[in-house]
Amino acid sequence: MFLLNLRTFLFIIALFLVSDLHAAEKLQRVKSAIDKKHVPAVVPVSILSIIPAKAEPGMKVSLSGAGFGEEATVFLGSTGIPARVTGTRQADFTVPQQLEAGLYALYLKRSDGTIGRTYNFTVLPLRPVLTRLTPDQISSCSAGKEREVIAVGGNFRESSLLFFDGAALASTVLTTETISFSVPDVAGGLHQVLVKNAPENSSVPLNLAVETKPEIVLVSTGNEHVNYYELVITGKNFSQNSSLFVDGVQIGGRGEQDMTEREKLVYVDCTKLIYLRHPYSPVNKDFRLQVMNPGGEGSQVITVTAP
């Protein structure tokens, strides 16, 4: 009887233990299920727009989407750029100045390490800036170094090209702010100069004036002969067909109306004319001189005192 009771007692205890084990397992499963319901899902990084899709170094770019978090880094290739995140849906960054032009892989990395999808982003060549030409006006008859002009601005590179009236012109990039070039032999008037770092990327054009209006700088007496003497007219922008008006009467040039057959005008170069004057009296007198070019441009009128 005692043995039976003992066996019964042990059986009852075993039942309790088995029941407690199943209850513990059930409790653990319920607890795991509850924990899973409370674990927040990882929000993916999603970029919906990139404005602009192409930018130069120094320009601001805005990304809009979702899941940016409170802090994020934008990558262009291997270059990480801290982004300014607004409300987890917008991130702004500035294209670094040191980046070369080209196509880059753009993606956003959240502070928790989550990385979004990769997009293509184009870094454009830095746009050149042209602020002034020194000088911005030259004489049409200038030569050599007198025709050299310095283009002053910024963002110039060794590969920058200078364009004169729409055509690329041989030039030398001196610094990131200066380019030297020589003005070609062109007609007088205004001509356009600009700088390009790429075909679609150019500076604002500036005007360069090529002056053709004649100017008298100095009148002096040259060689004297038996019945005439030389009056040397020094200046600029004289042409082979320039005329000299002496008190309103034309000497030389096309359609000349010489005072006499002996009065002549000799063209030396664009800076010098020689007037062969045959005075009717050795006494000095005042007379007016003006140089006129074929296009109708005339110099200032000057008064000369000579025989």
Secondary structure, 3 states (H helix, E strand, C coil): CHHHHHHHHHHHHHHHHHHHHHHHHHHHHHHHHHHHHHCCCCCCCEEEEEECCEECCCCEEEEEEECCCCCEEEEECCEEEECEEECCCEEEEECCCCCCCEEEEEEEEECCCCECCCEEEEECCCCCEEEEEECCEEECCCCHHHHEEEEEEECCCCCCEEEECCEEECEEEEECCEEEEECCCCCCEEEEEEEEEECCEECCCEEEEEECCCEEEEEEEEEECCCCEEEEEEEECCCCCCEEEECCEEECCCCCCCCCCCCEEEEEECCEEEEEECCCCCCCEEEEEEEECCCCCECCCEEEEEC
